Amino acid sequence: MVSPLLENSHHGHLTASQRIPTIARPWVSERALKTLDLVEKFVEEECIPADAVYMRQIGTTTEERFSAHPSIIEDLKKRAKELGLWNMFLPKAHFKEGAGFSNLEYGLMAEYLGKSRTASEATNCAAPDTGNMEVIAKYGSEEQKRRWLDPLLDGKIRSAFLMTEPQVASSDATNIEMTIKRDGDHYVLNGSKWWSSGIGDPRCEVYIVLGKTDPNNADKYKQQSVILVPHNVPGITIHRMLSVFGYDDAPHGHGHVSFNNVRVPASNMVLGEGRGFEIIQGRLGPGRIHHAMRSIGAAEKALEWFLARINDERKKPFGQMLNQHGIMIERVARSRIEIDAARLAVLDAAIKIDEINAKGALKEIAEVKVLVPEVLLKVIDRAIQAYGGAGVSQETPLASMYSNGRTMRIVDGPDEVHLLQLGKNENKRGPAHKRRIEAQQKKGAQLCRQYGIEPKDPYYLGRKTAEPSKL
């Protein structure tokens, strides 16, 4: 008999590997299929129930919440290691340190991690550590890898990512103003950062920081550098944690932090001066896929809560269960269509990254970065509406999920940046389309005359207006 913790259909349980879209199956190894089913079982049976414990162990006061390290997390991490569910995110094409899965394979797993508050950290696949580990693994020196990457891979420490600044439009990273100046065998950092994800965690020991080493460089994309900053060097002040629609994301949080003459050894520079933009772009590509697939998982979770609500026999507005109201069934159908379409778009982007690289998949990455959060928000909103007052309260996870989902339209580049990039690149095809259409119209007119027909419509004449037809 199927455990009620895992049951997901009227047929009992269809495993995650059985539900992989057909178009993606040829790219998924047998090992990944087995791991995917393990991930699903681990998340549904162990992580989601543990979420309640995690939230209680954090505490209630700000001081408690940002000094907490819930013991349930360490128990889950131990269990994940026993199951072999550890560091699945590092793609096999580039990194020997990871579990050896492709971006597509991990993307399928990330969907399930996105259904739980604890699952990503339990498997050592939580942001911002995933992107930070990719940076150090791909660009870091051996010394940097041994000092920071090894303990991160072991789950012994955590990290933060510092790029955005409060005083500039950080959606354009060339605006970054934090200064990184060489002084002998050190660099000195001055400036302010906010939305510094992960900085509140008591286990956070290293910050990946983007700043300017050469603000006068004629190439604005070579002005920036990335440097590793230990959390305890003098001159760093964490002023506050920023909330997201009232949620503080404790204990990790998003900090507002300032650097006042912070001295860091020159050996902490990643890859070299002027390589910051290259590094950040390399970090964001796969990371956006991770966010997107976790968001697909969140959308599935929202739909599950939606379906549970409209099948609750205790709730009968106007004498009928909600599933007897046609508008609700239509919303369910639209949610199913939109989630499935969004998933295919994300998997396509993951396959493109695996076959070429993140730079070669810029279009596909930008598409899912815009599409997936929109789908997620629509599905959550429908579920909230079905629950009424309960949907916007702590009675369900939906309100918190909505706040996180709305944030996805901003993090890793706001929608507008990706839409602008997509639109400009698409518009480059405009002249070619115009020439082709005009040539087709011209040939159409020629064919009309060849068959003894006088072309009269503007389409066939190949011009904006035509002489009025004489009947």
N, C-alpha and C positions, 0 to 999 in steps of 0.2 A: 504494500500500500504506500502511496506517495505521501511524504510528510506534508502537512498543511503549510509548513514554512516554505515549501518549494513549489507547491501546486500552482500552475499558471494558466490552465485552460480547462475547458469542459471535457477534455480528453485525459485529464490528469496533469502530467508534466511533460512538456516538450523541452528538451535540453537546449542550452544555448547554441551548441554546435549544430543542432537540427534546424535552428532558426536563422542561420547565417544566410543572407541574401544570395541567391543562386549566382549572381554575377561575380561575387567575391570568392566563391568556393575554390576555384582553381589556384588561388594564391595563398591558400591556408594549409599549412603542413599538418600531418597527423598529430604531431606533438602539440601544436598550437590548439588543435581541436580538443584534445584531452585537457589541456591547461585551461581553456576557455570554460569548459564544464566545471572544472574545479573552482575557478573564480566565481562563477555564478552560484554554486553551492555554498561557498565560503561567505559570499556577500549576503545572500538571502537567509541562510540559516544561522550565521554567527555575527556578521557585522551589523546588519540592520537592527537586530534585537539589542546589540551592544551599544547602539547609538544612545539609547535612553540612559544607560549607565554613564556613558561619557559626559552627557549634558549635566547630569547630577554631580559628577565628580569634579567638574570645573568649578562649581561654586556659584555664588550669586553676586558678591561684591566685586568691584573692578579689581581691587587688589588680589582677591582670591583668583579671579578668572585669568589674570595675566601672570600669575605665578604657578598656575596649576600644571601638573603633568599627570593626567588621569592614568591610574594603574591599568585600567582595562586596555589601554593602547598597547602597553608592553605585553600583556597576555595575548592580544590579537597578533602582534608582530611575531611572537614565538610560534603561534599556531600557523601563521602564514609561511614562516620559514620551514616548518615541518612539512607543509604541503608543497613546498617548492615555488610558492607564489611571492617572488621577491625580485625587485628591480626589473620588472618586465618591460619597462618603458625605453631602455636604451636600445636603439635599433641595431640589428646584427650587421648591417652594411658598414657601420662606422666604428662600433665600439666593442672591444673584447670584454669590457667589464660587465656588460649586461647579461640578461637571460638568453639572448640570442633570437629574439622574435623580430619580425619585420614591423614597420609602422602600421601596416594593415592589421596584422595579428594583434599587436598591442591595442590598436584602436578598438577592435572588437571587445577586448577585455576591459578597456577603460569605460565602455558603456555601462558595465555592471558596477564598476567602482563609483560611478557617478550617482548611484542610487543610495549611497550611504555616506554619513558624515565621517565615519571612521575608516572605511575600506581603503582609501588611497594611502593614508598614512600607515595603516596596518601592513600594507604590502610594499612600503617604501617607494610609493609612486605618487607622492603628493607634491603639488605646486607650493612654493616656487622651487622646491628642491630638485624636481625633475629637470627643469630647464637649467638650473645652476649646475647640476652634475653634468649635464650635456656640455655646457660651456667648458668646465674644467677638463672633462674627459677628451673633448675635441681640440681645445686650444691651449690647455694648461701645460706647464713644464712638469717634468718628473717630480721636482721638489713640491710644486703646488698640488700635484695629484696625491702624493704620499701624505702631505699635511692635511689636506681638506677633502679630497675625493674619497679616500679610503674610509674615513669615519662616516662620511655621508652615505656611502654605499652600504655600510654596516648598520645604518640607522642609529648611530650613537649620538650624532649631533644634527642640528638643522641649520638652515641658511636663510638669508634674505636677499631680495633683489631691489636695488635702489637706482631708479632711472628718473621717474617723474618729479617735477619741481613745481612748487606752488605759485611762483611768480612769472612763469612763462607758459606758453602753449606747448605742452610737452607731447602733443600728438605729432608734432614735427620735432624729432629728436635732435635736429641740428640747432634748436633753440637752447639746448641744455647749457646752463651757465656755471655749474660747479667747476671750480678750477682745480687742476692737478698739476702742480709745478715741481720740477726736479730741483732737489737741493742735496747735492753730494750723492750719497748712496741711499737717499730716501726721496719719496714724493710727499708733498704737503697738500692736503685737501682742504678747501674752504667752500662752503655753500650750504644749501638747504635742500632736503628731499622730502617728499611725502608720498602716500600710498606705497610705502616701503613694506611690501608684503612679507610676513614672516618675522619681522623684527621684534615683535612682542614676546615671542616664545622664549621661555627661560633656557631652552637648549640651543638657541640660535647662537652660533659662534663665529660665523663669517658672513660678511656682506659682499655681494658683487655690485660694484659701483661704477656707473658711467659718468664721466666728466670730461672736461676739455683740457688737453695738454698743449694744443697749438691753435688757439682761437683765431689767429691771423692767416692760417693756411688758406691759399686760394681755392683749394678743393674743400668745400664745406663738409664733405663726408670723410675727411681725414683729420678733422680737428679733434675728434673724440677718442678716448681710450677707456679701457675697462681695467679696473684694478681690484684686487682682493683685500678687504679691510677686516682685520680681526675685530670682534665686537667690543673688546675691552681696552682698546687703545685710548689714551687721553684725548679730550677735545670733542668727543661725541656726546650729544645731548638728545635724548628722546623726549620730546615735548608732550606728545599726546598720541592716543590711538584714534583713528578716524572710524566712524561708524558707517555702515551701509544700510540706509533706510532704518536706522536705529539699531542694527545688529553690529556687534563689535568684533565678531569673528575670533573671539578669544579661544585659546591663549595665543594664537599666532598673530592676529591683528594686522593692521595696516598703519604704520607709524609715520608721524611727522617728526623729522630728525634734522639736526643741524651739525655741521662739521666746522670746528674752529681750530685752524692750524693743526690738523690731524696728520701725524707723521707715520708713514708706512714704508717699509723697506722696498727699495727699487725692484727687488726680486719678485714682488707681488704683482707687478704689471703683467697682464695677460697678453701674450702673443707679441706685444710691442706697441710703442706709441703710434697713435693714428689708426689703429685697427679696431677701434671700438664699434663703429657702425657695422662693420663686417661681422663682428662677433654677435652683436645684438640681433641682427637679421638672421644669423644662423641659429640663434637661440629661439626666436619667435616662430619659425616655420613649423617644426614638429610640435612645438608647444600649443599652437593654435589647433592642431588636430586633436591633441589631448583634451583641451577645453571643449572642443566640439563634440567629441564622443562622450565625454562625461555629461555634457548637456543633453545629448540624446537619451542617455540613461535617466537623467532627471525628468525629461519629458515622458518617458515610459512610466516612471514612478507616478507622475502627476496623473497620467491617464488611468493607471491602476487605482489610484485613490478616487478618481472621478467615477470609474465603473463600480467601485465598492459602494459609493454613496448612492448612485441611482438604483442599486439593487438592495438597498437597506429597507426591509419591510416595515420598519418602525416609522419611516418618514414617508408620509403620503399627502403631499400638498394637493388640495382640491379633490381628495378622495382617491388619488391614484399614485402609485409609485412613480418616481421620476423617470424610470425607463419606459413608462407608458406615455410620456409626453414627447411628441415627435421632435421638438426642438432639441431635446437632450440627445436623442439618438443621432440626429444630424451632426451635432457637435462631436459626438464620439467618432462618427465616420470621418469627419474632416480631420480630426486629430490623428486618426490612424493613417490617413493618406499623407498628411504633412510630415509626420514622424518618419514614415517609411521613405518618403522622397528625400528628406534631409539626410537620413542615414546613408542612402546610396551616394549622395553628393560627397559626404565625408569619406566614405570608403574609396570613392574614385580619387579623391585628393591624396589619400594615404597610398594608394597604389602608384599614383604619379610620383610621389616623393620617393617611394621604394625603387621605382624604375629609373628615375633621373636623379633628382635631388630637390630640396625645398625651393631653391631658386627657380628650377624648371617648372615648379608647380605653383607659381605665384598666383595665377588666375584661379586655379581650383581652391587654393587656400583662402584667397580673398572672398570667393563666393560663399564658402561654408562659414567663414567668419561673420558674414552678414546674415546669411540665411538661418543658421541654426538657432541663434538667440531669439530671433523673431518667432520661429516655430515654438521654441520652448515657452516663451512668454504667452503665446496664444493658448497653448494647451493648459498651462498652469492657470491662466485666467478663467478658462472654461470650468476647470475643476473647482476653483475658488467660488465661482458663481453657483455651482451646484450645492456647495456646502453652506452658502449664505454667510451669516455672521461667524460661524465656526471657521470658515475658510480664511478669514483675515486675522484670526487670533492664533494663539499658541496651541489651540486644540488639534490642529493638523500641522504638518510640516510645510504646507503650501505657501504661507506668507514668507517664511524664510527662504524657500526655494525661489520665490518670485524676486526677492531682493537680490539674490545671487545671480539669477538669470538676467535681470536688468543690467547688472554690472558688466556682464559679458559683452554688452554692446559698446563698452568703453575700453576694457582692458585689452592689452596687446594691439592697440591701435583702434580708435573709434570707427564706427561704421562708415562715417563720411570719408575717411582716408582711403578705405578699401573701395568704396563706391567710386571715388574720384579716379583711383588707379584703374579700376575695371573699365569705367566709362571712357577714359582717355585711350586706353589700349584698344578697346572695341572700336572707338571712333577712327582709329588709324586705318581700319578696313573700309571706311566710308568711300573714299575715292575709287577704290577697286570695284566696290559694289555699284557705284554710280556708272562707271565705264561699262561694266558688264550688262547692267540693265538697259543702258542706252543702246548697246550693240544688239541686245536681244530685241528691243523695240524696232530698231532699224531693219533687222533681218525679218521680223514679223511683217513689217510693211512691204518688204520686198516679196515675201511669200504670198501676201494677199494679192499683189499685182500679178504675180506669176500665175495665180489661179483665177485671174480675171476679176478680182474683187478690189474695189477702190476703198482703201482704208479711210475711215472717217473718225473713229474714236481717238482721243488724245493718246491712249495707251499704245495704240498701233502706229500712230503718226510719230511718236517719240518726241512730242513737244507738249507744253503745258496746256495750250488751248487749241481747239480745232474749229474749222468752219462749221456753222450750224448745219445739221443734216437737212437735206431737202427731200421731203416726203412726197 
